Amino acid sequence: MNFEEACTEMEYIINNMEPSERAKIPQEVKKFFTENKDHTYSINLDCTRNLSEEKLKEETEAFIEIIYNKYLKNRENNKIEANIENNTDKELTTISKKENFFDKLISKIRKFFKK
């Protein structure tokens, strides 16, 4: 039931977005919410208020986050974040390899002194 109600809220939110923002969301996504909505659910949202001020269903908040990250977020920011994540992963791998090298070296030195 919450899923269908969240779809109803999402359809309402999308329909009340700025046209330029709404255009960024693919038609299939909009259709998904329309096809899965609860036709009997009364929406208690005020499109003049900020969404953060509204009492939304948890599922609706999750949908909003997904749609924002996938379609509405600035594409340049997405690229920058991806580069940061990739560089961080590479740095962690490099650090890990260095630590493994030093661990092996220390292990060999200890073995040498045990003899």
C-alpha positions as CSV (number, residue, x, y, z in Angstrom):
1,M,0.0,0.0,0.0
2,N,2.8,2.5,0.9
3,F,4.4,1.7,-2.5
4,E,1.3,2.7,-4.4
5,E,0.8,5.8,-2.2
6,A,4.5,6.8,-2.8
7,C,3.9,6.4,-6.5
8,T,0.9,8.8,-6.2
9,E,3.0,11.3,-4.3
10,M,5.8,11.0,-6.9
11,E,3.4,11.6,-9.8
12,Y,2.1,14.7,-8.0
13,I,5.6,16.0,-7.3
14,I,6.8,15.4,-10.9
15,N,3.7,17.0,-12.3
16,N,4.3,20.1,-10.2
17,M,8.0,20.5,-11.0
18,E,9.4,23.2,-13.2
19,P,8.9,22.2,-16.8
20,S,12.7,22.3,-17.5
21,E,13.4,19.9,-14.6
22,R,10.4,17.7,-15.4
23,A,11.7,17.3,-19.0
24,K,14.9,15.7,-17.6
25,I,13.0,12.8,-16.3
26,P,12.4,10.1,-18.9
27,Q,8.8,9.4,-20.0
28,E,9.1,5.7,-18.9
29,V,9.8,6.8,-15.3
30,K,6.8,9.1,-15.3
31,K,4.7,6.4,-16.7
32,F,5.9,4.0,-14.0
33,F,4.6,6.2,-11.3
34,T,1.3,6.8,-13.1
35,E,0.7,3.1,-13.7
36,N,1.5,2.1,-10.1
37,K,-0.2,4.9,-8.2
38,D,-3.1,4.4,-5.7
39,H,-6.1,6.1,-7.3
40,T,-7.9,6.3,-4.0
41,Y,-5.1,7.9,-2.0
42,S,-5.6,11.6,-1.2
43,I,-2.4,13.6,-1.5
44,N,-1.7,16.0,1.3
45,L,1.1,18.0,-0.3
46,D,1.3,21.7,-0.9
47,C,3.3,22.5,-4.1
48,T,4.0,26.0,-2.8
49,R,6.1,24.6,0.1
50,N,9.6,23.1,-0.1
51,L,9.6,19.3,-0.2
52,S,11.8,19.2,2.9
53,E,8.9,20.8,4.8
54,E,6.4,18.2,3.7
55,K,5.6,14.9,5.5
56,L,6.5,12.4,2.8
57,K,6.4,8.6,2.9
58,E,9.8,7.0,3.3
59,E,9.3,5.3,-0.1
60,T,8.7,8.7,-1.7
61,E,11.8,10.1,-0.2
62,A,13.8,7.2,-1.6
63,F,12.2,7.8,-5.0
64,I,13.1,11.5,-4.9
65,E,16.7,10.7,-4.0
66,I,17.0,8.2,-6.9
67,I,15.4,10.5,-9.4
68,Y,17.5,13.5,-8.2
69,N,20.8,11.5,-8.4
70,K,20.0,9.9,-11.7
71,Y,18.3,12.6,-13.7
72,L,18.3,16.0,-12.0
73,K,21.7,16.4,-10.4
74,N,24.2,18.5,-12.3
75,R,26.0,16.2,-14.8
76,E,29.3,18.0,-14.2
77,N,29.1,17.4,-10.4
78,N,28.4,13.7,-11.2
79,K,31.6,13.5,-13.3
80,I,33.7,15.2,-10.6
81,E,32.3,12.9,-7.9
82,A,33.0,9.9,-10.0
83,N,36.6,11.1,-10.5
84,I,37.1,11.7,-6.8
85,E,35.7,8.2,-6.1
86,N,38.0,6.6,-8.7
87,N,41.0,8.5,-7.5
88,T,40.3,7.6,-3.9
89,D,40.0,3.9,-4.8
90,K,43.3,4.0,-6.7
91,E,45.0,5.7,-3.7
92,L,43.7,3.2,-1.3
93,T,44.8,0.3,-3.6
94,T,48.3,1.9,-3.9
95,I,48.5,2.4,-0.1
96,S,47.4,-1.2,0.4
97,K,50.1,-2.5,-2.0
98,K,52.7,-0.4,-0.2
99,E,51.6,-1.7,3.1
100,N,51.7,-5.3,1.8
101,F,55.3,-4.7,0.5
102,F,56.4,-3.3,3.9
103,D,54.7,-6.2,5.7
104,K,56.6,-8.7,3.5
105,L,59.9,-6.9,4.0
106,I,59.5,-6.8,7.8
107,S,58.5,-10.4,7.8
108,K,61.7,-11.3,5.8
109,I,63.8,-9.3,8.2
110,R,62.3,-11.0,11.2
111,K,62.9,-14.4,9.7
112,F,66.5,-13.4,9.0
113,F,67.1,-12.5,12.6
114,K,65.4,-15.6,14.0
115,K,68.0,-17.8,12.2
